[in-house]
Amino acid sequence: MRIVSIVIGAVLILAAVRWDSGGSNLWPLLKGDFEPGKQGNFLAWFVAILVIGGIGYIPELKSISSVLLAIVIVGLLFSAIKKNPSLLSQAAQAVTSAPQQGAA
């Protein structure tokens, strides 16, 4: 698992260096995801899920952990819907549309 993490990290760093010089703004986007002061960043959600998962290892608190995890997932969904209000209609359209068959 460590090797996979190292490879993913190396790919992200190389992509950021190469694409940033080519005019893409990958690095600011990644930086924004991990900025502690920014609302809705990846790091805050990750830590919340990690702490709640850790609480779930205590047998007496497993049910409380499950409820808290469900609340965090609902919060994630509401946060995504707040950023993109047409998300639900896009998801419904993706579910109801027939799969496209490629040319053989």
Z-matrix of the N, CA and C atoms (Angstrom, degrees):
N
C 1 1.447
C 2 1.524 1 110.82
N 3 1.341 2 115.97 1 -33.51
C 4 1.458 3 119.05 2 178.64
C 5 1.514 4 111.51 3 -62.95
N 6 1.313 5 116.10 4 -39.51
C 7 1.464 6 120.04 5 -177.74
C 8 1.524 7 110.04 6 -65.46
N 9 1.331 8 116.73 7 -40.10
C 10 1.461 9 120.10 8 178.57
C 11 1.527 10 110.31 9 -62.27
N 12 1.326 11 116.90 10 -43.01
C 13 1.464 12 120.51 11 178.79
C 14 1.520 13 111.40 12 -63.60
N 15 1.323 14 116.91 13 -40.83
C 16 1.464 15 120.61 14 179.25
C 17 1.525 16 110.60 15 -65.34
N 18 1.327 17 117.33 16 -41.90
C 19 1.462 18 120.82 17 -179.99
C 20 1.527 19 110.42 18 -65.25
N 21 1.333 20 117.25 19 -44.09
C 22 1.467 21 120.17 20 179.09
C 23 1.524 22 110.40 21 -62.73
N 24 1.318 23 116.86 22 -42.79
C 25 1.460 24 120.15 23 177.67
C 26 1.521 25 112.20 24 -62.33
N 27 1.330 26 116.71 25 -42.29
C 28 1.462 27 120.18 26 178.92
C 29 1.524 28 111.43 27 -64.49
N 30 1.332 29 116.46 28 -40.66
C 31 1.466 30 119.70 29 178.62
C 32 1.525 31 110.50 30 -63.77
N 33 1.319 32 117.26 31 -42.42
C 34 1.461 33 119.87 32 179.52
C 35 1.526 34 111.47 33 -64.17
N 36 1.321 35 116.97 34 -41.36
C 37 1.466 36 120.14 35 179.39
C 38 1.525 37 110.38 36 -65.68
N 39 1.335 38 116.99 37 -45.78
C 40 1.461 39 119.30 38 178.99
C 41 1.528 40 111.77 39 -63.32
N 42 1.319 41 116.14 40 -40.44
C 43 1.465 42 119.29 41 178.67
C 44 1.524 43 110.77 42 -64.77
N 45 1.312 44 116.27 43 -40.11
C 46 1.467 45 119.26 44 179.74
C 47 1.524 46 110.88 45 -64.96
N 48 1.322 47 116.89 46 -41.69
C 49 1.465 48 119.72 47 -179.21
C 50 1.523 49 110.82 48 -68.43
N 51 1.314 50 117.28 49 -45.25
C 52 1.472 51 120.26 50 -177.67
C 53 1.518 52 112.13 51 -70.86
N 54 1.331 53 117.59 52 -45.31
C 55 1.454 54 120.43 53 -176.23
C 56 1.519 55 112.03 54 -74.49
N 57 1.325 56 117.13 55 -29.19
C 58 1.460 57 119.18 56 -179.90
C 59 1.529 58 110.13 57 -66.50
N 60 1.323 59 117.10 58 -36.89
C 61 1.459 60 119.00 59 177.81
C 62 1.520 61 111.18 60 -74.61
N 63 1.326 62 117.42 61 -19.67
C 64 1.458 63 121.19 62 179.38
C 65 1.516 64 113.17 63 -90.19
N 66 1.298 65 118.44 64 3.45
C 67 1.449 66 121.03 65 176.62
C 68 1.519 67 114.34 66 105.31
N 69 1.330 68 118.33 67 -8.63
C 70 1.455 69 120.59 68 178.87
C 71 1.525 70 109.39 69 -80.13
N 72 1.294 71 116.22 70 154.79
C 73 1.461 72 120.76 71 -178.11
C 74 1.517 73 111.05 72 -111.55
N 75 1.327 74 117.51 73 51.63
C 76 1.457 75 121.09 74 -178.42
C 77 1.522 76 111.49 75 -68.21
N 78 1.318 77 116.85 76 -43.98
C 79 1.460 78 119.76 77 -176.05
C 80 1.533 79 112.26 78 -61.74
N 81 1.342 80 120.12 79 -47.20
C 82 1.476 81 118.13 80 177.16
C 83 1.527 82 113.34 81 -61.36
N 84 1.324 83 117.03 82 -33.22
C 85 1.459 84 119.58 83 177.94
C 86 1.528 85 111.10 84 -66.94
N 87 1.326 86 116.65 85 -44.96
C 88 1.468 87 119.98 86 178.13
C 89 1.523 88 110.91 87 -65.48
N 90 1.324 89 116.53 88 -39.67
C 91 1.462 90 120.71 89 179.83
C 92 1.526 91 110.02 90 -63.37
N 93 1.329 92 116.86 91 -39.58
C 94 1.455 93 120.65 92 178.95
C 95 1.523 94 113.23 93 -64.58
N 96 1.328 95 116.96 94 -30.07
C 97 1.461 96 120.28 95 178.58
C 98 1.521 97 112.49 96 -70.16
N 99 1.325 98 117.31 97 -27.88
C 100 1.454 99 120.46 98 -175.54
C 101 1.525 100 113.49 99 -109.60
N 102 1.331 101 118.46 100 6.21
C 103 1.457 102 121.76 101 179.28
C 104 1.520 103 109.76 102 -71.12
N 105 1.333 104 117.94 103 125.32
C 106 1.467 105 119.63 104 -176.30
C 107 1.528 106 114.08 105 -65.23
N 108 1.320 107 118.98 106 -32.70
C 109 1.451 108 120.60 107 -175.74
C 110 1.509 109 114.30 108 -82.44
N 111 1.317 110 117.71 109 -12.67
C 112 1.462 111 121.35 110 -176.13
C 113 1.529 112 109.79 111 -81.42
N 114 1.322 113 116.20 112 135.08
C 115 1.455 114 120.39 113 -178.70
C 116 1.526 115 110.38 114 -74.52
N 117 1.333 116 116.86 115 136.30
C 118 1.452 117 121.59 116 177.00
C 119 1.517 118 113.75 117 78.24
N 120 1.330 119 117.51 118 23.94
C 121 1.460 120 118.53 119 -178.31
C 122 1.525 121 111.01 120 -77.45
N 123 1.317 122 115.44 121 161.38
C 124 1.461 123 122.23 122 -177.68
C 125 1.514 124 111.62 123 -61.81
N 126 1.321 125 116.76 124 -41.11
C 127 1.459 126 121.36 125 -174.93
C 128 1.529 127 111.68 126 -61.87
N 129 1.320 128 117.75 127 -40.77
C 130 1.465 129 120.81 128 -179.98
C 131 1.527 130 110.97 129 -64.41
N 132 1.339 131 116.81 130 -44.56
C 133 1.462 132 119.75 131 179.00
C 134 1.520 133 110.72 132 -65.06
N 135 1.333 134 116.87 133 -40.68
C 136 1.467 135 121.14 134 -179.48
C 137 1.523 136 111.31 135 -62.54
N 138 1.328 137 116.62 136 -45.26
C 139 1.468 138 120.46 137 179.82
C 140 1.524 139 110.39 138 -65.00
N 141 1.329 140 117.35 139 -40.14
C 142 1.472 141 120.13 140 179.03
C 143 1.526 142 111.01 141 -61.42
N 144 1.321 143 116.70 142 -46.11
C 145 1.468 144 120.20 143 179.81
C 146 1.525 145 110.77 144 -66.57
N 147 1.325 146 117.29 145 -38.38
C 148 1.458 147 121.51 146 179.25
C 149 1.534 148 111.43 147 -64.39
N 150 1.324 149 117.63 148 -44.21
C 151 1.468 150 121.25 149 179.82
C 152 1.524 151 110.52 150 -66.26
N 153 1.319 152 116.72 151 -43.93
C 154 1.470 153 119.55 152 179.69
C 155 1.523 154 110.55 153 -65.43
N 156 1.341 155 117.15 154 -38.63
C 157 1.465 156 120.08 155 176.03
C 158 1.522 157 111.55 156 -63.67
N 159 1.327 158 116.74 157 -37.87
C 160 1.463 159 120.70 158 177.32
C 161 1.523 160 111.68 159 -64.91
N 162 1.329 161 116.72 160 -38.55
C 163 1.465 162 120.52 161 177.24
C 164 1.527 163 109.93 162 -64.01
N 165 1.319 164 117.21 163 -32.05
C 166 1.464 165 121.65 164 -178.64
C 167 1.519 166 113.83 165 -66.55
N 168 1.334 167 117.66 166 -17.69
C 169 1.463 168 119.92 167 177.64
C 170 1.525 169 112.36 168 -74.97
N 171 1.318 170 118.00 169 -14.90
C 172 1.466 171 121.46 170 175.67
C 173 1.532 172 106.34 171 -84.58
N 174 1.329 173 117.89 172 117.89
C 175 1.470 174 120.64 173 -173.15
C 176 1.534 175 114.07 174 -55.73
N 177 1.320 176 117.81 175 -37.51
C 178 1.463 177 120.53 176 -178.12
C 179 1.529 178 111.95 177 -71.27
N 180 1.317 179 117.65 178 -23.02
C 181 1.464 180 121.62 179 -175.69
C 182 1.532 181 113.18 180 -106.54
N 183 1.331 182 117.00 181 10.34
C 184 1.462 183 119.50 182 -176.73
C 185 1.528 184 112.46 183 -63.49
N 186 1.331 185 117.82 184 -41.33
C 187 1.464 186 119.88 185 -179.68
C 188 1.527 187 111.23 186 -68.25
N 189 1.317 188 118.02 187 -38.09
C 190 1.456 189 121.29 188 176.98
C 191 1.524 190 109.85 189 -65.04
N 192 1.318 191 116.23 190 -39.49
C 193 1.457 192 120.59 191 178.49
C 194 1.527 193 111.47 192 -63.58
N 195 1.313 194 116.69 193 -39.28
C 196 1.467 195 120.19 194 178.71
C 197 1.521 196 111.43 195 -64.24
N 198 1.324 197 116.52 196 -41.31
C 199 1.461 198 120.36 197 178.99
C 200 1.527 199 110.07 198 -66.05
N 201 1.328 200 116.95 199 -45.02
C 202 1.466 201 120.24 200 178.82
C 203 1.525 202 111.70 201 -62.32
N 204 1.320 203 116.85 202 -39.12
C 205 1.464 204 120.50 203 178.20
C 206 1.530 205 110.94 204 -64.99
N 207 1.323 206 117.09 205 -39.11
C 208 1.463 207 120.64 206 176.49
C 209 1.529 208 110.57 207 -63.82
N 210 1.330 209 117.56 208 -38.51
C 211 1.464 210 121.12 209 177.83
C 212 1.527 211 110.68 210 -65.34
N 213 1.325 212 117.12 211 -40.65
C 214 1.468 213 120.53 212 178.68
C 215 1.531 214 110.29 213 -64.91
N 216 1.325 215 117.74 214 -40.81
C 217 1.464 216 120.46 215 179.59
C 218 1.532 217 110.41 216 -65.44
N 219 1.320 218 117.15 217 -41.28
C 220 1.466 219 120.15 218 176.32
C 221 1.533 220 109.66 219 -63.42
N 222 1.323 221 116.95 220 -40.22
C 223 1.463 222 120.16 221 176.47
C 224 1.515 223 112.33 222 -62.17
N 225 1.321 224 117.00 223 -39.68
C 226 1.467 225 121.01 224 176.11
C 227 1.526 226 110.98 225 -61.57
N 228 1.316 227 116.22 226 -44.14
C 229 1.467 228 120.23 227 179.21
C 230 1.527 229 111.24 228 -63.73
N 231 1.334 230 116.90 229 -45.37
C 232 1.465 231 119.51 230 179.06
C 233 1.520 232 111.38 231 -64.10
N 234 1.316 233 116.53 232 -36.36
C 235 1.465 234 120.34 233 178.08
C 236 1.529 235 110.20 234 -64.49
N 237 1.326 236 117.11 235 -42.05
C 238 1.466 237 120.71 236 178.77
C 239 1.522 238 110.94 237 -67.17
N 240 1.332 239 117.05 238 -38.37
C 241 1.467 240 120.60 239 179.38
C 242 1.527 241 110.37 240 -68.81
N 243 1.329 242 116.82 241 -34.97
C 244 1.469 243 120.33 242 178.71
C 245 1.529 244 110.54 243 -65.11
N 246 1.335 245 116.79 244 -37.73
C 247 1.462 246 120.62 245 179.28
C 248 1.529 247 111.65 246 -73.94
N 249 1.335 248 116.96 247 -34.61
C 250 1.457 249 121.70 248 -177.98
C 251 1.531 250 108.53 249 -134.15
N 252 1.341 251 117.63 250 89.90
C 253 1.468 252 120.05 251 -175.19
C 254 1.531 253 114.48 252 -60.73
N 255 1.302 254 119.12 253 -24.15
C 256 1.463 255 120.38 254 -179.39
C 257 1.533 256 112.34 255 -87.69
N 258 1.320 257 116.85 256 12.28
C 259 1.467 258 120.99 257 -177.43
C 260 1.528 259 111.82 258 -62.43
N 261 1.320 260 117.21 259 -42.85
C 262 1.468 261 119.77 260 -178.63
C 263 1.518 262 111.67 261 -65.62
N 264 1.322 263 117.44 262 -41.50
C 265 1.461 264 119.16 263 179.42
C 266 1.530 265 110.77 264 -68.22
N 267 1.327 266 117.23 265 -35.42
C 268 1.462 267 120.42 266 176.44
C 269 1.523 268 110.82 267 -65.95
N 270 1.338 269 116.85 268 -41.03
C 271 1.465 270 120.41 269 179.00
C 272 1.525 271 110.49 270 -65.98
N 273 1.334 272 116.91 271 -42.12
C 274 1.463 273 120.11 272 178.75
C 275 1.521 274 110.78 273 -64.10
N 276 1.322 275 116.58 274 -39.25
C 277 1.459 276 120.43 275 178.60
C 278 1.530 277 110.82 276 -65.85
N 279 1.332 278 116.91 277 -38.94
C 280 1.466 279 120.32 278 179.39
C 281 1.524 280 111.40 279 -67.23
N 282 1.329 281 116.86 280 -35.76
C 283 1.464 282 120.26 281 -179.01
C 284 1.524 283 110.77 282 -73.93
N 285 1.329 284 117.37 283 -39.41
C 286 1.459 285 119.82 284 -174.84
C 287 1.518 286 113.80 285 -84.95
N 288 1.324 287 118.26 286 -17.93
C 289 1.464 288 118.76 287 -178.80
C 290 1.517 289 110.74 288 -75.19
N 291 1.306 290 115.25 289 146.37
C 292 1.470 291 120.56 290 179.46
C 293 1.522 292 109.12 291 -74.33
N 294 1.311 293 116.80 292 146.08
C 295 1.471 294 118.70 293 178.96
C 296 1.515 295 110.88 294 -66.46
N 297 1.317 296 115.68 295 141.09
C 298 1.467 297 121.53 296 179.21
C 299 1.515 298 109.69 297 -85.19
N 300 1.318 299 116.48 298 132.92
C 301 1.464 300 120.38 299 177.62
C 302 1.517 301 108.42 300 -95.26
N 303 1.320 302 114.62 301 133.58
C 304 1.462 303 119.46 302 179.93
C 305 1.521 304 111.85 303 -78.85
N 306 1.304 305 115.34 304 163.74
C 307 1.467 306 120.40 305 178.76
C 308 1.522 307 109.07 306 -70.52
N 309 1.315 308 116.34 307 139.16
C 310 1.454 309 120.45 308 -177.72
C 311 1.493 310 112.43 309 -89.76
